[in-house]
Amino acid sequence: MPDAKRGFADSNILLYAISDDTEKKPKALKLLKTHPVISLQVIHECSNVLRRKQKQSFVDIQKILDSFLILTELVIPDLNTVRHAWRIGTRYGYNYFDCVIIASAIDAGCTVLYSEDMHNHHLVSGNLQIVNPFIT
């Protein structure tokens, strides 16, 4: 059963937490103090951005992401999550990778998905609210 306080953080939350963005960084850090759920996909996406766009070394990427792993609960999507993502995509029209994030959040029992990249306040499957924490 979903916990009303259980949140899932998309990769942009983690990336803003280490950014120089003076408006979004404090909000991202505050959200991380709630110990949200993240998925392995979030780790992959952050690793890719840190390597490709920020030119971080793999050693630094590991240090950065290890610091997030102690603040979050990690879930690992499986084939059932992928199938769930396909159903979400069919019903709601999100892109595949967003569907896997959404399915991972629902499968982990989350009721809130924090993301800057999806439709703010959209209710998915009747129990997952997408929230952009950067909108005031």
Secondary structure by P-SEA (a helix, b strand, c coil): cccccbbbbcaaaaaaaaccccccaaaaaaaaaabbbbcaaaaaaaaaaacccccccaaaaaaaaaaaaaabbbbbbcaaaaaaaaaaaacccccaaaaaaaaaaaaacccccccccccccccccccbbbbccccc
